[in-house]
């Protein structure tokens, strides 16, 4: 189900995550998301591996200091 996400640097983009594949519907980028602990995932993408920590509707990617995204709406 597509979601609108407010990302770092103020951009808004659409993403969809069926299973372990996360698709950025704005750029076409695909990432693989593997849960490693409660609210923590390893995210594999074109730039390597990031550790993602989810807190409520916001996530922090520890491989990139400026990469914070928050879900701003959902369909369902």
N, C-alpha and C positions, 0 to 999 in steps of 0.2 A: 504494500500500500504506500503510495508516494507521500512524502512528508516535506513540508517547507521548513528549512533550517536557516537560522540566522548565524552565519559563520564569523570567523575572525575578519578583521578589516571592514566590517559592516556589510558584507555581501550576503544576499539571500539566495539560496539555491534549493533545488528539489532533489531528494534522494529517495531510493527505494531499497529495502533490505529484505529480500525473501531468503530465509535460511541464513547461511553464513556469507552470502555475497551482498556487498553494499554497492549500489549503482548511483553515481552522481548523474542525475538526468539532465543537468545543465551542461556539464563538460564531457560526459561520456566515460569518465574515469570509473574503474571498477576496483574494489578492495575486498579482501577476504578478512572476515572478522571471526576470531577464535576466542571464546570466553575462557579465561584462565582462573578467575576467582569471582566472588560476588562483586558485581559492578565494575570489574576490570576485564579488559579484553586486549589481545594482541591483534593489531590491525596491519595486514600486509598489503602494501600498495607499490606503485612505481618508484617511490622514494625510499623503499625499505620497510622496516618494521617500526611501528609506533606502539606505545602502551596507552590505551584509552581508559580513562576512569570516568564513569558515569555517575553524576550526582543529580538526582531529580531529572530534569529535562535538559541538563547541560553536560557536556563531555569535554575533557581536557586531554589533548594528545601530547604526551611528554616528549616525543622526539622533536617537536616543533614548539618553541616557546610561545609563539603567537597564535597557535591553533586551538581555539576554543569555539565550540558550536553549541547552540541551544535550539531545541525544537520549539517552533513558534506556533505550529498548527498541525493537526492530523485529521485524516479523513476516516473517522470511525471510532 
